Amino acid sequence: MGATSETIDRLRRPEYTGENRCLPCTVVNGVIALLLGAAAGFVWPAAGIGTVAVSAATIYLRGYLIPGTPELTRRYFPEWLLRAFGKETTVVQRRTPADEAGGSTTTDRDGSDSAADAADADDADRSAGDDADRDEIEALLRESGVVEDAPDADDIRLTREFRDAWWRRIRRFRGDRTTASERLGAVLELDPDDLGFEEGTRGDLVVTLGGDPISRWDSDAAFYADLAVEPTLREWLPDWERLGDRRRTELIAGMRAFLESCPTCDATLTQVENVRESCCSSDVVGVNVDCEACGARVFSGTYR
């Protein structure tokens, strides 16, 4: 009895069983076991029963029947199916000052203020396309003198020249709402006198046109940062117009991840990372850059 127990213990994989058991992996392997059993049973019924029994025992003890199952489900299961199995959970939260955390708009961060869950498209193909896209953007930013390697981390940071140019505009816009309104009107090709600014229910900034909301930012700080970085990037990037509306919009919002100080009150920003991991999908890191002094959310996005 003792020898049998020791053999079972050697076969058991606690990292894939019990509380750590992955339901998608179990389902996939269960289906495979049934198919193998059906094939064996077609030749000899007893063999089919034996195949299913051995397969079930293997899945029970080891968590999976086919080696590499977590990688298979990670690659071929769509995001909506993994979410249905509850495979994205927050496991760790990291808080660091933004000047230590570094920043990069080239790590697949979603620059929109209302970051949504991943679409149900082919995640692998999309990821490869995103990698190529962000590599191209990073190369453009480097060549234009916008970013450089951070000396103490495997990351990039703003060059001093670009940061100073950006901050000069931030201070001008936050000190004069009329100037900010005129700049926004020029960008949107609207009469600035028709634009209004309201505080949303969550402390966000809502821009209205004739009383109707047309855009929103997470905070005044995010608004000033975006409004100031757009003309600065336009000056520094020779291929700005060729990027297209979508890439320009994502880049403008993503640049906030580089900020170390709050555009509203100049206090040091704090970066908070919430990591959601699963054996069946790549880790998703939600990044928030906040000002604890004035409560402004400056950046919110995700990367893998």
C-alpha positions in Angstrom: 0.0 0.0 0.0 2.9 2.3 0.9 4.6 1.6 -2.4 1.4 2.4 -4.3 0.9 5.7 -2.4 4.5 6.7 -3.2 4.0 5.9 -6.9 0.8 8.0 -7.0 2.6 10.9 -5.2 5.4 10.8 -7.8 2.9 10.9 -10.6 0.9 13.8 -9.1 1.5 17.3 -10.3 0.1 19.6 -7.6 0.9 22.7 -9.7 -1.7 21.6 -12.2 -4.2 19.9 -9.9 -6.4 20.7 -6.9 -6.9 24.5 -6.5 -4.5 25.0 -9.4 -6.4 22.8 -11.9 -7.1 24.6 -15.1 -10.6 24.0 -16.3 -10.0 24.8 -20.0 -7.0 22.3 -20.0 -9.1 19.7 -18.3 -12.0 20.1 -20.8 -9.6 19.8 -23.8 -7.9 16.7 -22.4 -11.2 15.2 -21.4 -12.4 15.5 -25.0 -9.2 14.0 -26.3 -9.5 11.1 -23.9 -13.0 10.4 -25.1 -11.9 10.5 -28.7 -9.0 8.1 -28.0 -11.4 5.8 -26.1 -13.9 5.9 -29.0 -11.2 5.0 -31.5 -9.8 2.2 -29.3 -13.4 0.9 -28.6 -14.1 0.7 -32.3 -11.5 -2.0 -32.6 -12.0 -3.6 -29.2 -14.7 -2.3 -26.7 -12.6 -3.3 -23.6 -9.7 -1.4 -25.0 -11.9 1.7 -25.3 -13.0 1.4 -21.7 -9.4 0.9 -20.5 -8.2 3.9 -22.5 -10.8 6.2 -21.0 -10.0 5.0 -17.5 -6.3 5.4 -17.8 -6.7 8.8 -19.4 -9.1 10.0 -16.7 -6.6 8.8 -14.0 -3.8 10.7 -15.8 -5.8 13.9 -16.0 -6.8 13.6 -12.4 -3.2 13.1 -11.1 -1.3 15.3 -13.5 -3.9 17.9 -14.6 -3.5 17.1 -18.3 -3.1 14.1 -20.7 -1.3 15.8 -23.6 2.0 17.4 -22.8 2.0 21.1 -23.5 -1.7 21.6 -23.1 -1.4 25.0 -21.4 0.5 26.3 -24.4 -2.1 24.8 -26.8 -5.0 26.5 -25.0 -3.1 29.7 -24.7 -2.5 29.7 -28.5 -5.9 28.4 -29.8 -8.5 29.4 -27.2 -10.1 32.8 -27.9 -10.1 35.4 -25.2 -13.9 35.2 -24.7 -13.7 31.5 -24.0 -10.9 31.9 -21.5 -12.8 34.6 -19.7 -15.9 32.3 -19.6 -13.8 29.8 -17.7 -12.6 32.6 -15.3 -9.0 32.4 -16.5 -8.1 36.0 -15.9 -7.6 36.9 -12.2 -5.6 39.6 -10.5 -2.7 38.0 -8.7 -0.4 40.8 -7.8 -0.4 44.6 -7.6 2.9 46.6 -7.9 3.2 50.3 -6.9 6.2 52.3 -7.9 7.0 56.0 -8.5 6.6 56.8 -12.2 10.2 58.1 -12.4 11.4 54.7 -11.3 8.9 52.6 -13.3 9.9 54.1 -16.6 7.4 54.4 -19.4 6.9 53.0 -22.9 4.2 53.5 -25.4 5.8 50.6 -27.3 4.7 47.8 -24.9 1.3 47.3 -26.3 -0.4 49.7 -23.9 -3.9 50.7 -24.8 -3.8 54.5 -24.9 -7.6 55.0 -24.8 -9.2 56.2 -21.6 -11.8 53.5 -21.7 -9.6 50.5 -22.2 -11.8 47.5 -23.1 -11.2 43.8 -22.9 -9.4 42.2 -25.8 -11.4 41.4 -28.9 -12.3 37.9 -29.8 -10.1 37.9 -32.9 -7.1 35.6 -33.4 -4.9 36.7 -30.5 -1.7 35.3 -31.9 -1.9 37.0 -35.2 -2.9 40.3 -33.6 0.0 40.1 -31.1 2.5 39.6 -34.0 1.0 42.6 -35.8 1.2 44.7 -32.6 4.8 43.8 -32.1 5.8 45.0 -35.5 3.7 48.2 -35.1 5.2 49.1 -31.8 8.7 48.4 -33.0 8.2 50.8 -35.9 6.8 53.5 -33.6 9.7 53.1 -31.1 12.2 53.3 -34.0 10.5 56.5 -35.2 10.6 58.0 -31.7 14.3 57.2 -31.3 15.2 58.5 -34.7 13.3 61.8 -34.0 15.0 62.3 -30.6 11.8 61.9 -28.6 13.0 58.9 -26.5 16.3 57.3 -25.5 17.5 54.3 -23.5 17.0 54.6 -19.7 20.5 54.3 -18.1 19.4 52.1 -15.1 16.7 50.0 -16.6 15.8 47.9 -19.7 13.4 50.6 -20.8 13.2 53.9 -22.7 12.5 57.4 -21.4 11.9 60.8 -22.9 14.9 62.9 -23.9 15.4 66.0 -21.8 14.8 68.2 -24.9 11.5 66.7 -25.8 10.3 66.6 -22.2 11.1 70.3 -21.7 9.3 71.2 -24.9 6.2 69.2 -23.9 6.1 70.7 -20.3 6.3 74.2 -21.6 3.0 73.6 -23.4 1.4 71.8 -20.5 2.1 74.8 -18.2 0.7 77.2 -20.8 -2.5 75.3 -21.3 -3.2 74.6 -17.7 -2.7 78.2 -16.8 -5.1 79.5 -19.4 -8.3 77.6 -20.2 -9.0 80.0 -23.1 -5.7 79.1 -24.8 -6.5 75.4 -24.2 -9.9 75.8 -25.7 -8.5 77.5 -28.7 -6.0 74.8 -29.3 -8.6 72.1 -28.9 -10.8 73.9 -31.4 -8.0 74.1 -33.9 -7.3 70.3 -33.5 -11.0 69.4 -33.9 -11.6 72.1 -36.5 -14.4 73.6 -34.4 -15.2 77.0 -33.1 -13.7 77.2 -29.6 -16.6 79.4 -28.5 -18.9 76.4 -29.0 -16.8 74.1 -26.8 -17.6 73.6 -23.1 -15.8 71.8 -20.3 -17.6 69.9 -17.6 -16.7 67.6 -14.7 -18.0 64.1 -15.1 -19.5 61.9 -12.4 -16.2 60.2 -11.8 -14.0 63.3 -11.7 -13.3 63.0 -15.4 -13.2 65.9 -17.8 -16.0 66.0 -20.4 -15.8 68.3 -23.5 -19.1 69.4 -24.9 -20.2 70.9 -28.2 -23.4 72.9 -27.9 -24.0 71.2 -24.6 -23.6 67.7 -26.0 -20.6 65.6 -24.8 -18.2 64.8 -27.7 -15.1 63.6 -25.8 -13.8 62.8 -22.4 -10.5 62.4 -20.5 -9.8 60.7 -17.2 -8.8 64.0 -15.7 -7.7 67.5 -16.3 -4.1 66.3 -16.1 -4.7 63.8 -18.9 -6.4 66.5 -21.0 -3.5 69.0 -20.6 -0.9 66.3 -21.4 -2.7 65.2 -24.6 -3.4 68.7 -25.7 0.3 69.7 -25.2 1.9 66.6 -26.7 0.0 66.7 -30.0 1.7 69.8 -31.4 5.0 68.8 -29.8 5.0 65.4 -31.6 3.9 67.2 -34.8 7.0 69.3 -34.6 9.4 66.5 -33.7 8.2 63.7 -36.0 8.7 64.3 -39.7 6.3 61.4 -40.6 3.5 62.6 -38.2 0.9 63.0 -40.9 1.7 59.6 -42.4 1.0 57.7 -39.2 -2.8 57.9 -39.7 -5.5 59.0 -37.3 -5.6 55.7 -35.3 -1.9 55.5 -34.6 -1.6 59.2 -33.9 -4.4 59.0 -31.4 -2.9 55.9 -29.7 0.5 57.5 -29.5 -0.8 60.8 -28.1 -2.6 59.0 -25.2 0.2 56.5 -24.7 2.8 59.3 -24.3 1.3 59.9 -20.8 2.9 56.7 -19.6 6.3 58.6 -19.8 5.2 61.3 -17.4 6.9 61.4 -14.0 5.1 64.5 -12.6 1.4 65.4 -12.6 0.4 67.9 -15.3 -2.0 69.5 -12.9 -0.1 69.9 -9.7 3.5 68.8 -10.5 3.5 66.1 -7.7 5.3 62.8 -8.4 3.1 60.3 -10.1 2.6 56.7 -8.9 2.4 53.7 -11.3 0.2 50.8 -10.2 0.3 47.5 -12.1 -2.3 44.8 -11.7 -1.1 41.5 -13.2 -3.7 39.0 -14.4 -2.2 35.7 -15.3 -3.3 32.3 -16.5 -1.7 29.2 -17.5 -3.8 29.4 -20.7 -3.1 32.9 -21.8 -0.3 35.4 -21.7 -0.2 37.7 -18.7 -2.2 40.9 -19.0 -0.8 43.8 -17.1 -3.2 46.7 -16.3 -1.2 49.9 -15.8 -2.6 53.0 -14.0 -0.5 56.1 -13.5 -2.1 58.3 -10.8 -1.4 61.4 -8.8 -1.9 60.7 -5.1 -1.7 64.4 -4.3 -4.6 65.6 -6.4 -6.3 62.3 -7.2 -5.8 62.7 -11.0 -5.6 59.6 -13.2 -3.0 60.4 -15.8 -2.8 57.2 -17.7 -4.7 53.9 -17.9 -3.9 51.0 -20.2 -2.8 47.4 -20.6 0.1 45.5 -22.1 1.1 41.8 -22.4 
